[in-house]
Amino acid sequence: MSVLAKSTTFNKLLSFTPSILLFVAVLNEYDLNYLNFKYFSFNFPFILIFYWSLKRSQSLGYGLIFAAGLFNDVVIGYPIGISSLTYLIICGFAAYLRNITLRPSLINDLFFFLFTILVANSINYFLLISLFSIELNYYELMGNIFFTFILYYLFAYIFDIFRKNIFKGKKND
């Protein structure tokens, strides 16, 4: 009996992993470039938000994602609300894809994710340039989009394994 109770408690704690990862990612740094390569960076919060909004929407709530965007704005010095808007746009695209998909496919998700981050980044950077006159390096931006797109496949595979082992037998999986 106690082994079952410990297992259930541990699984409940593990169910908060996407939320914890999201806040670690936004409080840590915007693009996770620890290797100090000039154009290598990727946006882990985009991958995390898109995947969990698509596959298990109850893991990350919209309020939690909005709050994470506010924290991200403070950490990287953007005007308050820009990252929240971008994150919610990604959630909207993921919800749309979830509702129209009959047979989920990682390849279809991958290309829809590319479209999503192109639209979200376009809106984000349009606002930053036109309203707030923030200078951007377009080579770094394109590198960030490219590596975020490529690494989605890897992280989606890892998250699939995690999701199937932690949330097995639960509704909406």
N, C-alpha and C positions, 0 to 999 in steps of 0.2 A: 504494500500500500504506500509506504513512504517513498519508494523508488518511483512510483507513478506520480506522486505529488511533486517530487523534485523535478521530474521530467517535464511535467506540465508547467511548473513555475519557470524552469529554464527556457522552455519554448516560448512562454509569454515574454520573457526578457529578450529573447532573440527576435521576436516580432517587432521590437522597436529598433532593430538594427538599421533599416533604411532611414529612419528619422535621425538617428545618431550620426550616421554617415553623412547625411545632408548637412547637418550643423557643423560637423568637423570640417567638411569640405568648404563651406562658406566662411567659416571663421579662420581657416587655415590660410588660404590664398585663393585668388580668383582662378588661376589657370594651372596650378600644380606644376610649375617648372622648377624642379629641384636639381635637374641635371645641368642647368645653366647653358643649354643649347640656345642659339640665337632665336630660331624660329620654332622650336619644339615647345608646344604648350597644348593643353587640352582642357576642356571645360567639364570637369567631372560632375558638377551639379546638373548640367543639362542632361547628361547620360542617366544619372540617377533619377531625376524627376521624370524624364520621358519614359524610362523603363517601368518604374513603379506606378506611374499614372496609367500606363497602358495595361500592364499585367495584373496589378493588384491595387486598385485605386484607393482602397481603404487604408493602405499602409502609410500613405502620406496625404494628409488632408490639405485642402486649399489654404486654410488659415495658417497652417504650419509652413507651407511653401511660401506664402506671402511674408511671414515673419522671417524666414530664412533669407529672402530677398532683401529685406530691410537690413539685416545683419551684414549681408554681403556688400550693400551700398556703403555702410559705415566703414567696413574693413578696407575696401579698395578706393574710397573717396569719391564715389559717384553721387549725383543728386539722389536724395531719398525717393525710393519708389521705382526707379528705372529697372533694377534687377528683379523686383517683385513683378512688374509688368511683364518682363521677358519670361520669367518662370511660369506665370499664369498663362501666357500665350502657348508655351510648350505644353502645359497641362491641357489646354483646350484642344490642341492638335492631337494629343494622345487620346483624349476622350472621344474625339471624332473618329479616329482610326479604330478604337476599341468597339465603337458602336456599328461601324460599317463592315467590320471584318467577319467573314464566315469561317475561314480556315486560317488561323494565325501562321505566319511564316516569318522566320528571322530575316530573310532577305528582303521581303516586302517592308518589314518594320525598319530595316536599315535604310532603305532608300526614302521612306517617308520621314525618317529621322533627319536625313540630309535636307530634305525640303523644309522641315520644321525649323532646323537651326539656321538655315539660310533666311527664312522669313523672320524669325525671332531676332537674329543678329541685325538684319536690315533695319527693322523697326527700332531696335535698341540704339544702333549707331546713328541712324537718322536723327533720333531725338537728341543724342549727345552732341552731334555736330551742329544741328540747326538751332536748337533751343539753348544749349548750354555752352557752345563754342569750345568743345573739348577736342584737342588734336589727337588723331589716331594714326597708328602705323598700320597701313593696309597689308603689308607683307606679314606682319605678326598676326593680324586678324585672319588672313587666309590660311596661314599655318595652323592657327587655333581651330578653325572650322574643319580643316582637312584631318588633323589628328583626332579631333573629337569624333568625327564621322568614322574613321578607321577603328578607333578604340571602342566604339559602341559594340561592335561585334564581339570582342573579347569580354567586355563587362556584361553584356547580355547573356552570354554563355555561363559566366560565373554566377550571375544573379538567378538564372534559370535553375541551376543546381541547388543554390541556397533556397530558393522559393519552393522547389519540389520537396526538399527535405524538411523544411521548417513548417510549411503551411499545408502539408499533405492531409487530405481528408477534410479540408475546410472549404466552405462555400466560396465561389468565384475564383477558383483556380483551374 
